[in-house]
Each structure stands twice: as C-alpha cells, then as structure tokens.
Amino acid sequence: MSKGFATEKQAPKKKKTLNSTNESQGRLISWSPWPPANFQTRYPAFPFVVTILIIIIGQWYFSLLN
C-alpha cells in the first residue's frame, strides 16, 4: 500500500449527463424565452395564485381610491 502522492496516473472519469426523458425540453411557446415546457408540471398552481394576487391587489388599489 503506497502512501502520499499517487505515482500512477488514472484517466479522469467521464461524467454522465443526465437528461430526464420524462420532462420535455424546449419552450412552451417556440419563440418565447420563457416559460420552459415543464413549467406547468412543476408549478401547477401558478395561474391560480397569480389570479388571487391580482384580485387582492386590485381590491386594495380600489379601496385606496375611495
């Protein structure tokens, strides 16, 4: 068993790139840089949350006008 620095050089191990086959690559709209195609599967509640936020902010804005 040798100690210290290795005297034999080992070839660096190649890293495997993992591409999930379940998630589609690309864009939801081909010419748009956003959102990615898997956006709807990762954030299914996003449209609902944005709608609720718009309603709350709209109510707050209109209450300030009165």
N, C-alpha and C positions, 0 to 999 in steps of 0.2 A: 504494500500500500504506500503510494507516494504522497508526500505532504508538500505543501507550498504551491507554487505555480505549476500548472499543467505543462507537460513537455510535449504532449501530442495535441495537435490542432484538430478539433472536430468541426465538421461542416455545420454552419448555422441551420437550425431547424426552420423549415418553411412554415409560415403562419397560414392557416386556412382562413379564408374569408367566408364568413357565414352569411348567406343571403337566405332569408326566410322565404320559402316558397309559398307560404300561406298569405303573406302580405304582398299586394301588388305594388310594383314600383311605378313611378311616374306621377303624373298630376291628375287631379280630378277634372280640371279644365286644361286642355293641352297647351294653351298659350299663356296660362297664368302661372306665376312662380309660387303661388300659394292657393289652396292647401294641398298637401300631399294626398295621394289616392287613399291612404289608410286612415285619413283624418276622421272619417265618420265611424270607423270601427273603434278607434282609440278614445274618442270623445263623443259618445252617442247623445249626451245631454246638452251639448253645446248650443244648439238652436233654442232649446227651451230656456236655458239660463240667460242667454242674450236677450230673448224676448222679455223675460221677467225684469231684467235690469233696465231695459228701455222703458217699460211701463212704470217702474218705480222712479226712475229719473224724470220721466215726463210728468208724473203726478207731483213730484217735488218742485219741478220748474213751474208748473201751473199754479201751485199753491203759493209760490213766491210772488206771482203776478197779481194775485188778489189782495 
